[in-house]
Amino acid sequence: MFRDRIFRGEHFFRHSRSGSPFQKGDLKYVILDLIKDKPRYGYEIIRALEERSLGLYAPSPGVVYPTLQMLEEMGHASSAELDGKRVYSITNAGLQFLTERKDQADEVKSQMKRHWNPENIGVLAQMMGEFGELAKLVGRRGRHIDPDRMKRIREVVSRACQDVRTILEE
Protein backbone atom coordinates (compact mmCIF):
# COMPACT_ATOMS: atom_id res chain seq x y z
CA MET A 1 0.00 0.00 0.00
CA PHE A 2 2.76 2.48 0.98
CA ARG A 3 4.63 1.56 -2.17
CA ASP A 4 1.49 2.07 -4.26
CA ARG A 5 1.10 5.58 -2.85
CA ILE A 6 4.68 6.41 -3.81
CA PHE A 7 4.16 5.27 -7.38
CA ARG A 8 0.88 7.16 -7.70
CA GLY A 9 2.72 10.25 -6.46
CA GLU A 10 0.43 11.00 -3.53
CA HIS A 11 1.71 13.38 -0.89
CA PHE A 12 1.88 10.73 1.78
CA PHE A 13 4.26 12.87 3.88
CA ARG A 14 1.48 15.26 4.92
CA HIS A 15 -0.54 12.60 6.62
CA SER A 16 2.15 10.62 8.35
CA ARG A 17 1.79 10.04 12.06
CA SER A 18 5.14 11.75 12.68
CA GLY A 19 3.58 14.97 11.36
CA SER A 20 1.46 15.34 14.47
CA PRO A 21 2.67 17.58 17.29
CA PHE A 22 0.03 16.22 19.67
CA GLN A 23 0.27 13.89 22.60
CA LYS A 24 -2.75 11.80 23.52
CA GLY A 25 -5.54 14.13 24.66
CA ASP A 26 -3.97 17.36 23.33
CA LEU A 27 -6.24 17.73 20.31
CA LYS A 28 -9.25 18.57 22.49
CA TYR A 29 -7.60 21.85 23.53
CA VAL A 30 -6.93 22.84 19.94
CA ILE A 31 -10.44 21.94 18.79
CA LEU A 32 -12.03 23.83 21.67
CA ASP A 33 -9.86 26.84 20.86
CA LEU A 34 -10.96 26.66 17.21
CA ILE A 35 -14.67 26.42 17.98
CA LYS A 36 -14.29 29.15 20.60
CA ASP A 37 -13.44 31.53 17.76
CA LYS A 38 -16.45 30.47 15.69
CA PRO A 39 -18.72 27.44 15.28
CA ARG A 40 -17.23 24.95 12.81
CA TYR A 41 -17.97 21.63 11.26
CA GLY A 42 -15.44 18.77 11.34
CA TYR A 43 -14.01 19.35 7.88
CA GLU A 44 -13.37 23.03 8.73
CA ILE A 45 -11.43 21.93 11.81
CA ILE A 46 -9.30 19.58 9.72
CA ARG A 47 -8.61 22.34 7.17
CA ALA A 48 -7.82 24.91 9.89
CA LEU A 49 -5.21 22.59 11.38
CA GLU A 50 -3.79 21.89 7.94
CA GLU A 51 -3.51 25.64 7.30
CA ARG A 52 -1.80 26.25 10.65
CA SER A 53 0.81 23.64 9.72
CA LEU A 54 1.18 24.93 6.12
CA GLY A 55 -0.06 21.60 4.84
CA LEU A 56 2.26 19.40 6.86
CA TYR A 57 -0.44 17.98 9.10
CA ALA A 58 -4.09 17.26 8.52
CA PRO A 59 -5.74 15.14 11.18
CA SER A 60 -7.89 12.34 9.87
CA PRO A 61 -11.65 12.40 10.32
CA GLY A 62 -11.10 9.28 12.44
CA VAL A 63 -9.31 11.47 14.98
CA VAL A 64 -11.34 14.68 14.77
CA TYR A 65 -14.89 13.32 14.89
CA PRO A 66 -14.40 11.05 17.92
CA THR A 67 -12.77 14.01 19.73
CA LEU A 68 -15.75 16.21 18.86
CA GLN A 69 -18.11 13.49 20.08
CA MET A 70 -16.13 13.19 23.34
CA LEU A 71 -16.22 16.98 23.85
CA GLU A 72 -19.96 16.91 23.27
CA GLU A 73 -20.42 14.05 25.77
CA MET A 74 -18.34 15.98 28.32
CA GLY A 75 -20.59 19.00 27.81
CA HIS A 76 -17.73 21.14 26.45
CA ALA A 77 -19.20 21.37 22.96
CA SER A 78 -22.63 21.24 21.41
CA SER A 79 -23.66 20.54 17.86
CA ALA A 80 -26.51 21.43 15.57
CA GLU A 81 -27.47 20.47 12.05
CA LEU A 82 -26.96 23.37 9.63
CA ASP A 83 -27.37 23.00 5.86
CA GLY A 84 -26.90 19.27 6.13
CA LYS A 85 -23.72 19.55 8.19
CA ARG A 86 -23.12 19.09 11.91
CA VAL A 87 -21.70 22.36 13.26
CA TYR A 88 -19.93 22.38 16.63
CA SER A 89 -19.84 25.26 19.12
CA ILE A 90 -18.12 25.64 22.46
CA THR A 91 -20.35 25.66 25.54
CA ASN A 92 -19.92 27.67 28.74
CA ALA A 93 -18.55 24.49 30.33
CA GLY A 94 -16.04 24.25 27.47
CA LEU A 95 -14.96 27.86 28.00
CA GLN A 96 -14.56 27.17 31.70
CA PHE A 97 -12.56 24.01 30.92
CA LEU A 98 -10.17 26.03 28.70
CA THR A 99 -9.84 28.71 31.39
CA GLU A 100 -9.16 26.18 34.16
CA ARG A 101 -6.61 24.38 32.02
CA LYS A 102 -5.05 27.46 30.45
CA ASP A 103 -1.52 26.26 31.24
CA GLN A 104 -2.08 22.94 29.44
CA ALA A 105 -3.80 24.64 26.50
CA ASP A 106 -0.94 27.16 26.21
CA GLU A 107 1.61 24.33 26.36
CA VAL A 108 -0.16 22.56 23.48
CA LYS A 109 -0.01 25.78 21.43
CA SER A 110 3.69 26.17 22.24
CA GLN A 111 4.28 22.56 21.33
CA MET A 112 2.62 23.17 17.95
CA LYS A 113 4.84 26.19 17.31
CA ARG A 114 7.96 24.23 18.27
CA HIS A 115 6.89 21.27 16.14
CA TRP A 116 6.23 23.43 13.09
CA ASN A 117 9.04 25.92 13.61
CA PRO A 118 7.66 29.10 11.99
CA GLU A 119 11.14 30.07 10.81
CA ASN A 120 11.50 26.85 8.83
CA ILE A 121 7.98 25.81 7.97
CA GLY A 122 7.85 27.47 4.55
CA VAL A 123 11.10 25.83 3.46
CA LEU A 124 10.00 22.53 4.99
CA ALA A 125 6.69 22.66 3.11
CA GLN A 126 8.54 23.34 -0.15
CA MET A 127 10.94 20.51 0.53
CA MET A 128 8.11 18.09 1.25
CA GLY A 129 6.55 19.13 -2.07
CA GLU A 130 9.85 18.39 -3.79
CA PHE A 131 9.93 14.93 -2.17
CA GLY A 132 6.46 14.34 -3.58
CA GLU A 133 7.56 15.59 -7.00
CA LEU A 134 10.55 13.23 -6.91
CA ALA A 135 8.28 10.32 -5.98
CA LYS A 136 5.94 11.17 -8.87
CA LEU A 137 8.78 11.57 -11.33
CA VAL A 138 10.47 8.29 -10.47
CA GLY A 139 7.14 6.52 -10.02
CA ARG A 140 5.88 7.51 -13.47
CA ARG A 141 9.07 6.82 -15.34
CA GLY A 142 10.79 4.29 -13.09
CA ARG A 143 9.45 1.22 -14.82
CA HIS A 144 10.85 2.40 -18.14
CA ILE A 145 14.33 3.46 -17.01
CA ASP A 146 17.19 1.16 -17.86
CA PRO A 147 18.90 -0.48 -14.85
CA ASP A 148 22.11 1.60 -15.09
CA ARG A 149 20.24 4.92 -15.00
CA MET A 150 18.03 3.63 -12.17
CA LYS A 151 21.17 2.71 -10.23
CA ARG A 152 22.55 6.25 -10.76
CA ILE A 153 19.27 7.78 -9.52
CA ARG A 154 19.35 5.51 -6.48
CA GLU A 155 22.95 6.60 -5.74
CA VAL A 156 21.96 10.29 -5.97
CA VAL A 157 19.06 9.76 -3.56
CA SER A 158 21.25 7.73 -1.19
CA ARG A 159 23.96 10.45 -1.17
CA ALA A 160 21.32 13.11 -0.53
CA CYS A 161 19.99 11.12 2.44
CA GLN A 162 23.48 10.74 3.87
CA ASP A 163 24.24 14.44 3.35
CA VAL A 164 21.02 15.47 5.10
CA ARG A 165 21.74 13.05 7.96
CA THR A 166 25.22 14.60 8.34
CA ILE A 167 23.81 18.16 8.36
CA LEU A 168 21.19 17.22 10.97
CA GLU A 169 23.84 15.64 13.20
CA GLU A 170 26.17 18.69 13.11
Secondary structure, DSSP 8 states (H G I E B T S, - for coil): -HHHHHHHT--GGGG-GGG----TT-HHHHHHHHHHHS-EEHHHHHHHHHHHTTTS----HHHHHHHHHHHHHHTSEEEEEETTEEEEEE-HHHHHHHHHTHHHHHHHHHHHHHHT-TTTHHHHHHHHHHHHHHHHHHHHHGGGS-HHHHHHHHHHHHHHHHHHHHHHH-
